[in-house]
Amino acid sequence: MDEWLNLIAAGGAFGLGAAGTAESHGHPGVRFVPVTDAPAATVYLARPAHPTHPRTEEFLAAVRDVVSG
């Protein structure tokens, strides 16, 4: 993420990110502008086939709650 934002700040790229990117990865050289008229996008959650973190199922349940509204 930092490399991508540094590239944007240097004028070498532009991009679209999740709504929370500005809050979680703010960058002084990048202006975050909401895009309000873009169509919805499909987002995938990738995880290991055999999770090693003990709270993986809890996280997945939280994601499902957010996605289902």
C-alpha positions in Angstrom: 0.0 0.0 0.0 2.8 2.4 0.9 4.6 1.8 -2.4 1.4 2.4 -4.3 0.6 5.6 -2.5 4.2 6.9 -2.9 3.9 6.2 -6.7 0.7 8.2 -6.8 2.2 11.0 -4.8 5.1 11.2 -7.2 2.7 11.5 -10.1 3.4 8.1 -11.5 -0.1 6.6 -11.1 -3.6 7.0 -9.9 -5.9 4.5 -8.5 -9.2 3.5 -6.8 -9.3 2.1 -3.3 -11.7 1.1 -0.7 -13.5 3.9 1.2 -11.5 3.3 4.3 -8.1 3.7 2.6 -8.0 7.5 3.2 -8.4 6.9 7.0 -6.2 3.8 7.4 -3.4 4.8 4.9 -3.6 8.6 4.6 -0.7 10.1 2.7 0.3 13.8 2.7 1.0 13.8 -1.0 -2.3 12.1 -2.1 -5.7 13.6 -2.4 -8.5 11.1 -1.8 -11.7 12.0 -3.7 -14.9 10.0 -3.2 -16.3 8.5 -6.4 -20.0 8.5 -5.9 -21.2 7.6 -9.4 -19.2 4.4 -10.0 -21.0 1.1 -10.4 -20.8 -1.5 -7.6 -17.7 -3.7 -7.8 -17.3 -7.3 -6.8 -14.8 -7.8 -4.0 -13.3 -11.1 -3.0 -11.9 -12.2 0.4 -8.9 -14.5 0.0 -7.8 -16.7 2.8 -5.7 -19.9 3.3 -7.6 -23.2 2.7 -6.5 -24.2 6.2 -6.5 -21.1 8.4 -3.9 -20.8 11.1 -5.2 -17.8 13.0 -7.6 -18.8 15.8 -10.1 -16.0 15.1 -10.4 -16.6 11.4 -14.0 -17.9 11.6 -15.0 -14.9 13.8 -13.5 -12.6 11.2 -15.4 -14.4 8.4 -18.6 -14.0 10.3 -18.1 -10.3 10.7 -17.4 -9.9 7.0 -20.6 -11.8 6.2 -22.5 -9.5 8.5 -21.2 -6.4 6.8 -21.7 -7.7 3.3 -25.2 -8.9 3.9 -26.2 -5.5 5.3 
